[in-house]
Every structure is written in structure tokens, then in C-alpha cells.
Amino acid sequence: KNQVEQSPQSLIILEGKNCTLQCNYTVSPFSNLRWYKQDTGRGPVSLTIMTFSENTKSNGRYTATLDADTKQSSLHITASQLSDSASYICVVSAIGGGADGLTFGKGTHLIIQP
Amino acid sequence: EPEVTQTPSHQVTQMGQEVILRCVPISNHLYFYWYRQILGQKVEFLVSFYNNEISEKSEIFDDQFSVERPDGSNFTLKIRSTKLEDSAMYFCASSEDPPADTQYFGPGTRLTVL
């Protein structure tokens, strides 16, 4: 069964610090991996989308990495800001899986403290 | 920047009542989706819609649910006879290309069934 596991479940860091969120998946055959940011009570917003051949992709202070061999991804946030407080969701897509082939992780709840 | 909109933002209903959740996808998008997120749990796929018909649906999307694109802009989710366990955030999403492309999510409708 396709699964996406994220860690840690929650994380609290001080404003200005860096952090890294992890995503491990067992989705096969792999198509792409996406990171979404979800503010409380809002819909997810796409941060990055990575295919098999991409190892790293940046979007401002967010940098995602992908190791397709070990089936791991990370999202690194640099110089965190209060507005980064949100849930970060890893979503993995299977080839030919369509919308039902998207497997969502439970997310990492990140809190940035001043 | 174009965005997906949803109405209402919050809907409270009695068990057994019918509800209709409304969405206006991004205008040039061709694929539309509904997801739900029970409080504290991960996002779950319900249904995808393309070319005026359902293209995929999950096990959650049983006979109680239906979707419709009544005109050129709206996309609706109807729950025929709500149950307590239908209480959740319901997100509409749209994409320009098939699900492998980035999906843009709306802000969600919080459905509370009493």
C-alpha cells in the first residue's frame, strides 16, 4: 500500500533559525513529490514539485531535496519567519495513478516563536 | 493572481439534511477535485472531474455524494443526507493539466454536522 510518512509530527523553533522537515514514502511507481504549506483553516498552497530526475528545488527560503533511491525527501526552511508557522504536507504521486494516486502525508506542524 | 474560491466558508447543518458546497475553479483549468480533511487528520481525495464527468473517485465518495458543474464557472459537491462523520473541511482544487500538474486549492468550507 502506498504510504507517506512525515517527521517530526510537530516542531517549535525560534524566529530566524533554520529547520528541516522529513518525508519518507513507499509510493510506486513514483511520478513526483510535492510539498504544500497549509495555514490553519486554509487550503494547501504548493511550494515545490519534484520529479524523479530532480535532486533539489528551491522556492525562496524553502529548499526541497529528493533522493529517489532511498525514497526520502526533505524541506529545508532558512531564516524562519513568524509567517512560516503552518502545517507542511508532503504529497507523492504515482505514475498513472491519477488524482486517486496522490498519497498525502499527515503533515508536520511547524510553530515559529518570536 | 487567479485563485480558487469556495462558498460558504462555514456551513452548519443538522444530520440528515442535504448540503451543497460551491467552488469556482481557476478559469482556464480543466480538471477539478474535491478533498476533505477531518480535524487533525490528513487530506483525503474524494473525486476528480474532467470534461463534465467524474474521472476518478475514492471509496469515501459513495452514493451520498455527487458533483456537478452546473454552468461554466461553478463546481459543486452535494451531500445528500449528512452524517455526523461528514463533519470536516472540504477543499476544492483545480489544475490546468492532469493530476500530475500542480493543483491549486481553495480556502475550504468547514462543514459541521450536528
Interface residues (C-beta under 8 A of the other chain):
Chain A: S31 N32 R34 Y36 G41 R42 G43 P44 V45 S46 I49 I89 S93 G97 G98 A99 D100 G101 L102 F104 G105 K106 G107
Chain B: V4 Y31 Y33 Q41 K42 V43 E44 F45 S48 S55 E56 K57 S58 M89 F91 A93 P98 P99 A100 T102 Q103 Y104 F105 G106 P107 G108 R110
